[in-house]
Amino acid sequence: MTFYRRYVLPRLVHFVCGRRLALAERERIVPRARGTVLEIGFGSGHNLPLYDPRTVARVVALEPAVEMWALAQPAVARSPVPVEALVGAAEEIALPAASVDTVVTTFTLCTVADPVAALAAARRALRPDGQLLFCEHGEAPDAAVRRWQRRLDPLWRPLAGGCHLGRPIPALLAAGGFRVTAMTARYLGSWRPASFHYLGVAVPDAGPPGAGG
């Protein structure tokens, strides 16, 4: 592992994901979580203060990077809800089927190696009446911005920990077995290749994963 990926990148991710605009988006969706929560891409714990202990029993925090776990310890210590660490890849979630009430992804699907597999694994862990709360950046609606996303991606990914600028979030959710029930999509911030945000709620689709995509 390079010095950059071990020491610089985790702190850069912590800083960027904790900016005011990002926190404001988190505040719009994370408080809707309930029951047992699976948070995919826990990072440094920016979402923890937003969970309501009156409605959330515990957070199962999936984060594969040990460097991010180290940065998350102060947030875990202050957490209003119990936190259970789950180490592993998002594509292979080591939880029993139908064992969580809410899945939360915030600024996560851009970096997962196989987002459809990760969403399918999340759907398996989610109860049939559960919900997925998502807050993600991704593919822009404007053709000119999409072209820049494609051009910049090969340069951007190594610097940003594998982050893809233009993933089609609604299509990925459908391919992973989810149906979006509420969503807002808009530009946030001035650098358009990385600032188109999708925020909303999805539920398990009735068909098998991939049926909706």
C-alpha positions in Angstrom: 0.0 0.0 0.0 1.4 3.4 -1.0 1.9 6.2 1.5 -0.8 8.2 -0.2 -3.4 5.5 0.1 -2.6 4.6 3.7 -2.0 8.0 5.2 -3.3 10.8 2.9 -6.4 9.4 1.2 -8.3 8.4 4.4 -7.9 11.9 5.8 -8.8 13.5 2.5 -12.0 11.4 2.3 -12.8 12.2 5.9 -12.5 16.0 5.1 -14.4 15.9 1.8 -17.2 13.8 3.1 -17.6 16.1 6.1 -18.0 19.3 4.2 -21.0 21.4 4.8 -22.8 20.5 1.6 -22.3 16.8 2.2 -23.4 17.0 5.8 -26.5 18.9 4.8 -27.5 16.1 2.3 -26.9 13.5 5.0 -29.2 15.4 7.3 -32.0 15.2 4.8 -32.0 11.4 4.7 -30.2 9.6 7.5 -32.6 10.5 10.3 -35.3 8.5 8.4 -33.5 5.3 9.4 -35.2 2.9 11.8 -34.7 -0.4 13.5 -31.4 -2.3 12.8 -29.4 -0.3 10.3 -26.8 -1.6 7.9 -24.6 1.3 6.8 -22.5 0.3 3.7 -19.3 2.4 3.4 -19.3 3.6 7.0 -16.2 5.6 6.5 -15.2 7.8 9.4 -18.6 7.8 10.9 -20.1 11.1 9.7 -23.6 9.7 9.8 -23.6 8.6 13.4 -24.8 11.8 15.1 -27.8 11.8 12.7 -29.3 8.5 13.8 -32.2 8.9 16.2 -31.9 6.6 19.2 -35.6 6.6 19.6 -36.1 4.8 16.3 -32.7 3.1 15.6 -31.7 0.1 17.7 -28.2 -0.4 16.4 -26.0 0.4 13.4 -24.1 -2.4 11.7 -21.2 -0.5 10.2 -19.6 -2.1 7.1 -16.2 -0.6 6.2 -13.4 -2.5 4.6 -10.6 0.0 5.2 -8.9 -0.2 8.6 -7.6 3.3 8.1 -11.1 4.7 8.0 -12.0 2.6 11.1 -9.2 4.4 13.0 -10.6 7.8 12.0 -14.1 6.7 13.0 -13.3 5.9 16.6 -14.1 9.4 18.1 -17.5 9.3 16.3 -18.2 5.8 17.5 -17.3 6.8 21.1 -19.9 9.6 20.9 -22.5 7.7 19.0 -26.1 8.0 20.2 -26.8 4.4 19.1 -24.8 1.2 19.5 -22.4 0.5 16.6 -21.3 -3.0 15.5 -18.3 -3.3 13.2 -18.6 -5.5 10.1 -15.4 -5.9 8.2 -15.6 -7.1 4.6 -16.5 -6.2 1.1 -19.9 -4.7 0.2 -20.4 -7.3 -2.4 -20.4 -10.1 0.2 -22.3 -8.9 3.3 -21.9 -11.4 6.1 -25.4 -11.0 7.6 -28.3 -13.3 7.7 -31.1 -12.8 5.1 -33.9 -10.4 6.1 -32.0 -9.3 9.2 -32.0 -5.5 8.9 -34.7 -2.9 8.7 -32.8 -0.1 6.9 -29.8 0.1 4.6 -27.9 3.4 4.3 -25.5 4.3 1.6 -24.0 7.8 1.6 -21.3 8.7 -1.0 -20.5 5.0 -1.2 -21.7 3.5 -4.5 -19.1 5.6 -6.4 -16.3 3.5 -5.0 -17.7 0.0 -4.6 -16.0 -2.3 -7.2 -19.3 -4.0 -8.2 -22.2 -1.8 -7.1 -24.9 -4.0 -8.5 -23.6 -7.0 -6.5 -23.3 -4.8 -3.4 -26.9 -3.7 -3.8 -28.1 -7.3 -4.4 -26.3 -8.3 -1.2 -27.9 -5.4 0.7 -31.3 -6.5 -0.6 -30.8 -10.0 0.6 -30.0 -8.7 4.1 -33.0 -6.3 4.1 -36.4 -7.3 5.4 -39.1 -7.4 2.8 -40.7 -4.3 4.4 -37.4 -2.5 4.8 -36.0 0.5 3.1 -32.8 1.7 1.5 -31.8 5.3 2.1 -29.3 6.7 -0.4 -27.4 9.9 -0.9 -25.0 9.5 -3.8 -23.3 11.6 -6.5 -23.3 10.2 -10.0 -24.2 10.6 -13.6 -25.2 14.1 -14.7 -28.2 14.7 -16.9 -26.4 17.1 -19.2 -24.5 15.5 -22.1 -21.6 17.9 -21.9 -21.0 17.2 -18.2 -21.3 13.4 -18.8 -18.6 13.7 -21.4 -16.3 15.4 -18.9 -17.1 12.7 -16.3 -16.0 10.0 -18.7 -12.8 11.9 -19.7 -11.8 12.6 -16.1 -12.6 9.3 -14.6 -9.3 7.6 -15.4 -7.4 10.4 -13.8 -9.8 10.9 -10.9 -10.2 7.3 -9.7 -6.6 6.8 -8.5 -6.6 10.1 -6.6 -10.0 9.6 -5.0 -9.8 6.0 -3.8 -11.6 4.4 -6.8 -14.4 7.0 -7.0 -16.3 7.0 -10.3 -17.7 10.4 -11.2 -20.6 9.3 -13.4 -22.3 6.1 -12.2 -26.0 5.9 -13.1 -27.4 5.6 -9.6 -31.1 4.9 -10.4 -30.2 2.2 -12.9 -27.8 0.6 -10.4 -30.5 0.5 -7.8 -32.9 -1.1 -10.2 -30.3 -3.7 -11.3 -29.6 -4.5 -7.7 -33.2 -5.3 -7.0 -34.6 -2.0 -5.6 -37.5 0.2 -6.6 -37.1 3.9 -6.0 -40.1 5.4 -4.2 -38.9 9.0 -3.6 -35.9 10.8 -5.0 -34.5 14.2 -5.6 -31.7 14.8 -8.1 -29.8 18.1 -8.5 -26.5 19.8 -8.8 -24.8 20.7 -5.6 -21.5 22.6 -5.6 -19.7 24.4 -8.4 -17.6 21.5 -10.0 -20.3 19.8 -12.1 -18.5 16.6 -12.9 -18.7 15.6 -9.2 -21.7 17.5 -8.0 -24.8 15.9 -9.4 -26.5 14.3 -6.3 -29.2 11.7 -6.0 -31.0 11.4 -2.6 -34.0 9.3 -1.8 -35.6 6.1 -0.6 -35.9 2.7 -2.3 -37.6 -0.6 -1.3 -36.9 -4.2 -2.3 -38.5 -4.9 -5.7 -40.9 -7.8 -6.0 -38.9 -9.4 -8.8 -35.4 -10.9 -8.7 -32.4 -8.5 -8.7 -31.9 -7.2 -12.2 -35.6 -7.4 -13.2 -36.0 -3.6 -13.0 -32.8 -2.6 -14.8 
